[in-house]
């Protein structure tokens, strides 16, 4: 069996492109690379500049190259009796067939394999399957991406690596994969079948590396065997050791493990402050800017406190990403430098863990909603089970449909069989829970923290000490969790999982099991299931009508991106309900009655069947269905709560995107003020709560956060410490902040022609001076769109790419990666780019802030909070809008300097920072960059001068 790995470069897409280059790598039957062939091809048409930019292939390269017919005479003999392989092979296969046809050859009829399929299944945890990324991850040389010869060779290496990975899989996993991909149905299945035959003829070698249970190979053993970090009978390792002695040992170990380690004043201060607050049972607000090393700043004192006092410390981060960062970067380091064994466990929301019972059931019954996509996801997960120790979905690179599949196999409290589940001792969720139970420090996230509070503290192990990282998000997360949030698809998914149609879904699956059981009541039970189906249909119809009517109430927001979940938004006020509210309420009432009847009948039936049909398969299915029926009942009650609009302390609003209209509808009911909730749940109950972030203070004061988070009483009683740590960076040297003082101002979220043309000219001139490497932050998507096209034109001749969020496709992460990889580019971003984007080093030299980041005063929560402040005779603008905007402004500023070597310029185009009475709060809150204001025309020469000075200084050193 020979393989031919093929890659074409072309002038465009399949419908109108011509071949410009071909690369072919032949892999022999012994899996060695036998020969390579490559050639430019004269396409007979000019190569578009975009393609030249992407591939590096120009008209000059191909002008003397052979034409298609000449190249095909050399290529065709090499394709004799081979299996064709490609990366996204459909593209290359289309061009091959087209070229064969045009040159008078017979079409290619051999087998075809796509390395994308191999990669997704063999390496389910790779974060991208792009050829360049994969090559660098595997350490292959791929020095000329998007050139056919280099691409073909890289693809050949990827293919061989995937075969090696497949051959190393346990026999049972390979057998299960071939069961998913029958040989007669696809070339991929045919290939797997051949590998399996080879594997079955060899002696079995992989019995020790995996654990085998119920026909699955796993990387883990029973979680009950995991022992606590230290022997309970041994003396406490910190019995006679002070915190300073403990830290001395650690600093010594850090120096040995990290050659570049230097003690940082701010980090040392943080160690002491956090330790003091934990030891004295006080709360602490501590602002630690970029570069402080705040993760270690709170983790090391937390470990000391936990082990010394034999108590648990819980750490909560805002995002799952930050949890992952702690798992991958900080905890392995701490394990090496802390001078005694300790355990820090990561514990996420239940839906992040795979339920092995559900997965096994899905696999055995081949319950696939969208067979092609679901089979691939199931195959990915089979391989992943031989690698994962956590069963955490963050490790998986799932496709869009893959996330739908995950929802049907994730762990859920409603459908958990607990100790009676045959998978209980292997269960990933119970493993994580057990590990959290024996850990010294538990690392969770804000979302799980509040889910635990709502579940009467049944989810997290009990704790008296809490560290909250990224604490500036706490109020927002608290509102969403302590209130109600409901999506259109929450209801639809629940109904669809119960009945996809009359023959598919969980209820029809139960009907089938009842039929097979031959129980004397099977006729009665199956007809009861059939009677439920019309209720499900009616509930779905009512919900669709209701969602559509609610969507029609929504006006479009001027400042939001298209497709943004809040692009359409409407606040609903109890005292001023929309005209159509009574009509909408009738549909809600009909939905309430229909779902109520369905839930009542379902509960009665499930109770009976469970009692009388005593076998594991139906028991587990009934548990799943019971969970879904409970979800439906909860959704019905939440909707009723929302429709009543009767709580003056709650703000109600609707949101949707224009792209998916009523199907993207979201309903919110959030407490206007969460400070009393936070005080009662955390600050009154816990011994010590540490709140940290890079942005907690406004104009060097913590008062805004103290008021918002409910810490005023703790402050009055002397239970609150505050600390503003000095920055480890020399901002005076590293950052220059420039304000063009004669810049025109703008009203609303759209700029007039004069403003836009001045902004485009200034951004273009600056981008040329900084060679791109520029991030422009907008507060309104409309303005971003106004600037995008003209800026692109202004920079076209300078070879500077312009990327726009929402204009160019791709998620925030993808756009950031494209920005970092491009030689010279300008990235235009809105709200989500103001924080959490990390672009250290040379890739970012200039940050432009177009307008101060005030939240739109019409946002439902901002509006409701402002009304509350007005009632208290306070100024909402100064008490709420300005402090919120300052914190956001500091977040945006923080994108620029990420390391001690970063240097850069910040331009603030909003002259309110120097003209208004509140502007000083923005400037005084920054960590001390050099600030200058000047007329617009002097700005670019000053920026060029400053950059040149720094280049010269660098060379001097």
N, C-alpha and C positions, 0 to 999 in steps of 0.2 A: 504494500500500500504506500503510494507516494503522495505527498501533499504539495500543492502549488499555492503559495501565499501571494495574493495579488493585490496591488494598490494602484489606482489611477489618480492623477491630478487632472482637473478639468477647468474649463473657462466659466463654468456656472453650474446650474442645477441639472437634474436628469432631463427635464423637458427641452432645454435649449443649450446644453453644454457641449463643448468639443474637448477631446483628450489632449493634454499638453505634455504629460509625462507618464511613463509606466514603470513600475517596479515589480519584480517577481523573485521570490525566494523559493527554491525547491528543497523540500525536506524528504530525505530518503526513508525507506522502510525501517531502517535501524534508528530513526529519529535524529539523524545528523543532518546539518545543513550542507547540502551537496553543491548547489551552485546558485548564483544570483544573476539576474539580468535586469538592466535598466536602460532607458532611452528617453530623451526628450522627443516630442512629436510636434511637428508643425501643424497647428490647428486650422490654419487658413483664415483665421479671424483674429482681430486684436484681443489681447488679454486684458480684461477690465482691471483698473487700478486696485480695486478691492482685493481681487484674487492675487495680484502681484504682492500686495501688502501682506496677505495671509501666507502665501507659499514661497515668496521670494523669487518666483519664476517670472521673467520679463519677456517682452517681445524679442529682445536681443538674443536671449538664451535659445529661443526656438526657431529663429529665422532660417538657420541652415540645417535644422534637424530633419530627419526623414518624415515623409507624410504618412498618414494612417496606414495605407496599403503596404508600404515598405516595412513599417514596424510590425504589422500583423504577420507578414511572411516569416519574421524571426520568432514571434511570440507563439503562434499556433502550434508548431511542433513540440514546444515545451509543455503544452497543456494536454498532451496525449496520455490517456490512462492515468489521470491524477484526481485526487479529491481537492476541490477548490476551497481555499480558506481566505477569509478577509475579516477586517474589523468593520462592523456594520456592512456586511458583505453584499447586501441588496443593492447598494449604490454602485459598487464596482461590477457586480454581476449584470446590472442593467447596461452599463457602458460596454461590457464585453460582448453581450449578445447583439447589441446594436452595431458594434464594430464588425463582428463576424458576419452579420447579415449584409452590411454595406459593402464588405470586401468579398462577398460571394462564398463564404464558408458555411458549413452546416452549424446549427446552434450547438452550444455546449450542453451535454445531457448527463454529465457526471454528477457525483454527490457534492453538496455544498455545506460548509460549516462556517459558523460565525463566531469569532473569538469573543464577541460581546456576551453570547450565551454562556460560553465556558467561564468567563471572568465572573459573571454575576453569580453563578452557582458555586464555583470553586473558591471564590474570595468574597463571601457575602458581606464582609466588613470593610471593604475598600471604600473610601469616601467618594471616589469618582472612578468611572471606567473609561475616561478619556485616555487616549493612547500615550500622550506625553506624560501625564500624571502616573499612569501605571508603570511605564518604563522607568521613571525615576524611583518609584517605590520599590521596584524589583532590582534596581541597580543595573539596568541595561543601558547601553549607550544609545541615545536617540538624539543626535546632535542637530538634526535638521527636520523638525516636525513639519508636516504638510509638504514634504518632498517625497515622491513615490518610492524611491529606492530605500530611503531611511525608514519610511513608514512600513514597507513590506518586511524589512529585516526585523524591525521592532515587533511587528505583529507575529512573525515566526517565533521569536523568543517567548512572547506572551503565550502562544499556542503550546509550545513545548513545556513551559512552566505549568500550564493548566493540566496537561496530560500527566505530568509528574504528580501534581496535587491529587488528581482523580485516582491515580494508581495507589496513592498512599491512604486512600479512604478505607475504613473498615468494610469488610465484605458485606455485612448486613446493610450498610448505608448505600453501597453501590447497587445492591439488589433492589432496594427501595426506590432508588433513582430510576433504574430501568423499568420498574413497575409504573412509574409516573410517565415515562417517555417510551411507549411501545416502539420496537424497532421498525415495524411496518408503517408507522405514522409519520416519522421524520428522520432526516439524515442524522440529526443529533442523537436520536434514540438508537439508530443503527450503530453509531459509533460507540455509544455506551454499552450496547449489547456485546460488541466485540471485546471491549475492555473487561466486561464481567466474565466472559468465557475464559479469558486469560487468567483472571484473578482466581476463578474457581478451580483452575487446573494446578494452581500453586499451593504449597502447604500454607496453612493459616498462620500468619505471623503477628497479628495485631491484637492479641487477646489482653495484653497487660496495659496497653496505652489507653484503652477506653473501658467504660463501664457499660454493660449490656443489660437492658431491662425492657421487657415487653416489646421485643423486636425493634428497639431503637438503640443506637450507640451514642453514649453521652460522655462528656469530658469530666463529669462530676460524680461523686459518691453521695451517700446519704448525708444530709446536713446535720443529722443528729450526732455525727462523729466529730463535728467541729468543736474544739475545746476552747475555753476562755484563754485570753492571752497569757495569763500568769497562773501558777498554781495557787489556789486559794489558801493553802496551808502555809505557804512561804511568807516570810516577813515582807512588809510593804517596802518596795525599793526606794521610796522617798521618805521613809520614816524619820530619819534625822538629817534630811537635806533641805537647806533653804532654797528659795527660788533662784537667788544669785549663784549659788553653787551649781545648781542644775543647769542654768544658762551658760555658766563658764565651760562646763563639759561639752555642751552642745556647740558653742562657738568654736571650741577646739576641733571638734569632729567636723564641723562645716568647713573649716580651713583645710583639713586633710582631704575631704571629699571633693571640695570645689576649689580648684587652684586660684580662681579669680575672686574668691569670696572676700568681701570687705565689710566690716561692721558699718552699719549706717545709723547715724544719730537718730533719725526719725523712727527707724524700726526698733532700736533699743528703747526709745521712749514708749513706743507702742507696747512692747513686751511688758514694761513695768506698769503702765496704766491699766492694761487689760487684767494683769495679775492682781493689781490692787483692788480693782472693782470686784473681781470674782471672790477674792479673799475677804473683803469687807462687806460683801452682800449689798453692793450698790449698783445702780444702773450707770451706763457710760455711753455718751455720744462722742465718737472719735472720728475726725476727718483725716483721712490718710490719702494724700495725693498719689498720682501715678509714680511708680518707681520706689515706693516705700517698702514694698514687699509685705503687703498687709495680710496675705493668706498665712504666712508663717507668723506674722505679728499677732494673730489671734489663736492660731492652732497650737503653738508651743505652750503658751500659758494655759490653754484649755486642757492640754494633756497633763500638765503638771497638777492643775487643780483637780482634775478627774481622778488621777491615780492616787494623789496624796490624800484626798478627802474620801476616796472610794465612793464617788458619786458620778452621775452621768452629765456630760455637757453636750447639748445639741447645738449644731451649727446649721444655719439656714442660708442658702444662697438664693438670688433672684431667679437665675436661669439654670436649666439642666446643663447647659454648656459649662457654666462655672463649676458645677458639681463634677463634671467629667474632667475639667482642668485640674481640680484638686486630686481626683483619683489618679490621673496619669502623670502629673508633674510633681505635686507637693508631697503626697503621701509616700511614694517610693523613696523620696529624699529623707523624709522624717524617719522612716523605718531604719535608715542607715545611721542617722545621727543621734536619735534619742537613745540614751544608754541603758535602756531596759525594754523588754517586750511590751508593746501596747497594741490596742486595736482601734482603728477608726473605720467605721462601716458607712457605706453609702446606702441611703434608703430613700427610694423614690415612691411616687404614687403607684398604686397597685396596677394600673393599666399599662405600666412600662414593662411588666414581667410576663413571660409566656406561660400560659396554662398548658402543661403537658397532656393533661387528660383531653382537653378540647382539641389539641393538635393531633393527638393519636386518633381520636374519633373522626376528625376531618380527613385524615390520611387514609384510614381504613375504609371509610365509606365513600371516599372521593367526592366529598361535598364541596364542589367548586362552583361558585356563582358565575365567574367569568373564566371558563376552563383554561384558556391559553395563558392568561396572566397568573391565575391562581396556582397552576401547576408549577410555573417557574418560581413563585414565591415559596411554595411548599418545598421545592428542591433546594432552594437557597437555605431554608431553615433546617432541612435535614443535615446539610453539611455543617451549618453553623452550630448545631447541637453537639458535633464532635469537637468543637473548639471553645464554646462559651462556658464561663464559670458563673455567669450572673443571670443569663436568660433575659437580658435587658435590651429592649428594642433599639436603644441608641447605638448599639453595636452593628445594627443591620442597615445596609443601604437599600431601602425598599423603594420600589417604583410607586407612582401615584396609586395604582390599583393595589399594590402590595400593602399600603396602609389600610385600605378597606379590608383586606384579608386579615391583617393583624387584629383589627377590631373584633373579629369573630373568634380569635384564639387567645386574646389577652386575658390575664387573670382578673377576676371580678369577685367582690365579696358576695354578691347576690347569687352567683352560680358556683360557689365553692362547696365541695363535699367535705372539706375539713379532714379530720382523721380517718373518715371512712373512704377517702379517695385512695386508690392503689398507688397513686403518684405522690402521696403526701410527703414521704421522706426525701423525694427527689425534687419537690416543688420549689421553683425559683423564688416565688414570693415568700414562702415560709422560710426559705434559706436566708433571704435578706432580712427577714424579721428576726430570725434566730441570731444572726450576726449582729444586728442592732442591739438585741437584748444583752449580748455578752460584751459589747464594745464599751470602750471608755468614752469615745467621742462618736456621736452619730451625725453624719452630714446629710441633711435633707434640703428641701427647697421651700420657698415661701408658700407655694401652692399646697404642698403636702402638710405644711405646718397648720394652715387654716382648715384643711379637710379633716385633720386630726381633732382640731378644736370643735368642729361641727359634729364629729362622731364621738363626742364626749371622751376624748383622749383615749380611744380604744386602739388607735393605729400605731402611734409612736410609743417607744418605751417611756415611762415617766421620767421627767427631768425637772431640775430646779434652776439650772444655769443655761442661758441661751445666748448664742452669738448670732446677730443678724448682719450678714454682709449685703452690700448694695441696698442699704437700708432706706435710701431715698425712694425706693419703689414700694415700701411696706404699706403705705396708706392706700395706694391704688389697688394692690393685690388684696388687701383686707376688704376693701369695698366690694370687689367682684365676688369674693368668696362668702362674705357675710351677707351678701345680698342674693339676688337670683339672676342667672344668666341662662338663656335658652336659645337654641338654634333651630332653624327649620328642619335641618337634617337629623337632629336628635330624635325627633318624633318619627320621621320617615324611616330611619335606620331600624328603630325598634320594631315598627310595624312590618317592615320588609323582612326582618330576620324571623319574625313569627310566621308570616305568610309571604313568600316571594310571589307566589300565585297559588291557585288551589292545590297544586301538586308538589310545590317546592317550598322549603322553609322548615322551621323547627316543628311546628304543629303537624304538617304533613309527614315529617319524619317519624313523629310519635305515632301517627295513625298507622304507618307502615309497621312499626314495631308491635303495636297492639294487634294488628292483623296476624302477624307471624306468631304471636304468643298463643293464639287459639283460645284465649280466656273466654269464659262463658258470657262475659259482659261486652265482648268486643264490638258487637253490632251497636249497642247503646252508646259506647264510648266514641266509636268512629263517627257516628252521626252527630254526636255532640261537638266533635272537632269541625265537621262540615258546617254546622250551624254558626260557628265562630267566624268563618271566612267573610260572610256579608258584613258583619260588624267591622272587621278590619278594613274592608273596602270603603265602607261609609265613613269611618274615622279618617281615612286618608283623604277622601274627597272633601270632607268638612275642613280639615286642616289646610288643604290646598286653597280652598275658597277663602278661608280666614287669613292665611298668609298673604294672598293676593290683595285682599281688601286693606290689610295693614300696610302693605308695600305702597299702595296707591296714595296713602296719606303723606308719604315722605317727600319733602323738598330736597333738592340737590345742594350739597355744600360747595361753596365756591373754592375752598382752598385744598380740597382733598384730591388724591390721585385716583384715576379711573380704576375700578376694580378694588379700590381700597374698601375694607369692610365698613368704614364709616363714611363713605362717599355720600350716601343718602342718610339723613339723620333727622329725628324729630323727638323733641321732649314732650311728654304727655303730662298735663297738669290736672290734678284731681278736680280743681274748681273750674277748669275750662276744657272739658272733653271735646274732641272733634265732633262735627255734626253727625258723621256716620256712625258714632260710637254705639248707639242703641242697636243699629242694624248688625254691626260686627258682633256685639255681645250675644245676639240671638244665635249666630253661628257657633260662637264659643260655647253657648249653653248646649247646643245640639251635640257638639264634639264631646262635652263633659258627660252628657247622658249616654252617648254611644259607647265611649271608652269605659264608663262606669259599668255598663251592662256587660260588656265584653270581659272586663276584669273579674266581675262577680262570677260569670259562667265559667271562665277559665280556672279560677281558684277552686271552685267546687269540683270540676272535672279532675284537675291535677291532684287534689287531695285524695280523691277516690282511687285513681290509678296508682298513685304512689303506695297507698295502703295495701292494695290487693295484688299489684304486679311486682313481685319482689326479685328483680334481677338488676345487675350492675348497669347494663347498657341503658335500660329505660330509666333507671334511677338518675343517672348522670344527665340524661336528656331532660327529664322533668325538672331537675335542678336548674339547668340552663334556661328552660322556658319560664320557670317561676321567677327567675331573676329579671327576664325581659318584661314579664307582666307587671312586676313591681316598678320597673323603670317607667312603664307606660302610665301607671297610676300616679307616679310622682310627677311626670310631665303634665298630666291633666291638672293636678293640684297647683303646680307652679303657674300654669297658664291662668287658672282661676285667680290666683293671688295677684298676678300682673293686671288682669282685666279689671279687677275691682278698683284699682287706683285710689286706695282709701287711707294710705299712711302718709301723713304730712312730713314725717322724718325720712321719707324715702324719695329718691329721684327716679322717675320712670322714663325710659326712652327706647326708641326703635332705631336699628341701624341696618343698612343693606348696601350692596355694591350694585352699580348700574349694569355690570357685566352679567351677573346671574340673577338679578332682579329678586323676585319674591323667594327664590330658592336660597338666597344668601341672607335671608332675614334673621336678625338677632334681637332678642328682647332682653332688656336689662331692668332690674329694680335694685338700686344700690342705696345703702344708708348715706345721707348727705354728709354726716359727720361721723367718722369712725373712731375719733379720739377716745370717747368714753368706752367703746368696745375694747380697744387696745389696752387701755388702762386696766379695765376689769379682768381681761383674759391673761395679760402678761405682766404688766408693771406692778399690779397689786399682788399677784400670786407667786411670781418667780423671785428667787433670792437675788438674782443678778441677771440683767439683760444688757448685753453689749451691742450697740448699734454702730456700724461703721460703713463708710463709703468715701469716695473721693469728693463728693459734693453734698455736704450737709449744712454748711454755714452760708449765710448771706451777709455780706459786708462784715465778715469776721465774727458774726454773732450766730448762735444756735437757736435763738428765740422762736423763729418760724417753725423749725422742726419740733421744738418742745411743745408748742401749741397744737400743731397738726397731729402729733402722735399721742397726745394725752399724757405728757410727762410733767405737767405743771405742778401737780401735787407732790410728786417725787422731788422736784426742784425745791419747793417750799419746805419740805421736811428734811432737806440736806441729804437725800438719798441719790442725788444725780450728780455725776461727775461729767465734765466736758473737757475735750482736748482737741486743739487744732495743731496738728503736727507740721513742723516746717517741711518744705519741699526738699527732696534730695537733689533736685536739679537746680542749676544756676540759670533761672529764666531770664535774668537781665542780659546774659550773653547768648542764651540759646533761642530766644524768641523776640521778634520785633512786631509790635501791634501798630498798625497804621489805620488812621481814619481820614478819608478824604472829606474835609470839612465843608466843601461847597457842593457836595453831592445832592441831587434832587431828592425830595422825600416822596413817599408814596402813601396813598390812602387805600385801605382795603387790601384784598389779596391779589389784585391785578395791577401791574404797572402800566402807566401811560406810555405812549410811543417815545417821548423824550427820555423818560427814566430807563426804558428797556434798551434804547440805542446807546445811551451813555454806559449802562452796565455792561453790555456786550463788548463795546470798545475797550473799556477798562479791563475786563476779564481777559480779553484776547491779548492785549498788550502785556499784561502781567504774565499770562501763560507762556508767552514767547520768552520773557525774561527768566522765568523759572524752569523753562524747558518742560512745560506740562507739570506733572507731579502736583496737581492741584485738586483740592476737594472744595466744592462750592455747596454750602448748605442753605437751603431755602426753607421757608415756613409754609409756603403754599405751592402746591403742585402746578396750579395754573401758571404761576410766574416761571417755574422751571421750564414748562413747555414753551412759554413765550421766548425764553432765552436760548433753548436748545438748538433750534435750527439755524438762527443767525450766527450763533457762536461757532457752530460746526463749519459754516461757510467761511467765517472770518479766519479760522485756523486751518482750513483745508490745505492751503499752499505751504504751511509750516510743518506738515506731517505730524500734527498733534491731533490725536483721536479725542472725540468728545463722547462720553458715555452718560446716558441719562436714566435715572431710576424711573421705571414705568414706561419709558420710551423704548429703551433697548431691552430685549428680553433677558430674563434671568433673575434669580433671587438676589437679595442683598449680598450674600456670600459670593455668588458667582460674579456679580459686577465688581466686587472688591478684588476678587482674584484676577479678573481681566485687567483691572486698573493697575494692580501691582506688576503684572507680567508685561504690560505694554511699555514700550521705550519712553514714549511721551504721551501722557493723556490727562484729560480733565474729567473729573467725575462730578456730576450734578446729582445731589441727593436731597430728599425731604426728611420728614420726621424720624424715620427709623435709622438714618445715618448720623443723627446727633449723638448717639451713644452706642457703645458695644462694638464699634468698628475699630479694629486694631491694625494700623498700617505703620509699623516702625520703619526707621531707616530712610534711605534715599527716595523711596517710592512717593513719599509725601513731603513737599517742601513748603507748600502754600495752602492756607486754609482761608477761604473767603466766606464771611457770614453776611448774607444779603440783608436780612432783617432780624431784629431781636426776636427771640423765640417765644413770643406771648402766645398762650393758648387762645383759640378763638373764644371770645366772651360768650358766644352762643352755644358752646359745648354744654350739654345738659348738666354735667356735674359742676362745671365752673359756674354756670348760671345759678344753680341751686345753692352753692356755697356762698356766692356773692349776695344772694337774697338773705341768707342766714346772717351774714356779717352786717348787712344794712339794718336788719332788725335789732342787732346789738349796737347800733349807732357807730359802726366801724367802717373805715374806707376800704371797700373790697379790692380796689386797684392796688393800694399800697400794702394791704395785709395779705393779699392772695396772689394777684396777677404778677406783680413785680417779683416777689420772692420765687414763685414757680419759674418765671422766665430766667431769673438769675441762675438758678440751679441748672436749668437746661443749657444756658449760655456757657456755664463752666464745663458742662459735659462736652459740648461742642468744641470748646477751646482745648479740652483734654485729648482730642484726636491728634493734635499736632506733635507734641513732644512725648514720646513713649519710652525713650531710653536716654541715658546721660550723653549719648553722642548725637542725638537728633537735634537739628536746627531748623528754624523755619519762620515763616511770616504769617501773621494773621491780619486780614483786612476786614474791617467792620464798615460796611457801606451804609449802615443805618446811623445817621448823624444825631439821632436822639441820645446817643451815649454821651455826647458832649454838650448838647443844647438843652436837654430837659432836666428838670429838678431831680428826677430819679435815675438819670444816666450814671451818676457816680457809683450807685450800688453795683452796677454791672462791672465797671472797671476796677473798683476797690476790692471786688470779690476774687479777682484773678490772682494767681500766685507770683505777681511781680515781674511781668515781661517789660521790656523797654517800650514805652508808648510815645507815639508821635502823631500829630495831626498836621495836615498840609492841604494845599489845593490839589485837585485830582491830577492835573498835568505833571505835578512834581513827584507823584507817587512812584511811578515805574522807575525813573532814574534813581530814586532813593533806595528802592528794593534791590535794583541791580548793584548799587554801590555797597549795600549791606551784605549781599551774598558774596561779592568779590572780596570784601574785607575778611569774611570768614574763611573763604577758600585760601587766602594768603596766610591767615593765622594757622589753618590746619597744616599747610605746607611747612610753616616755621617750626611747628611742633614735630 
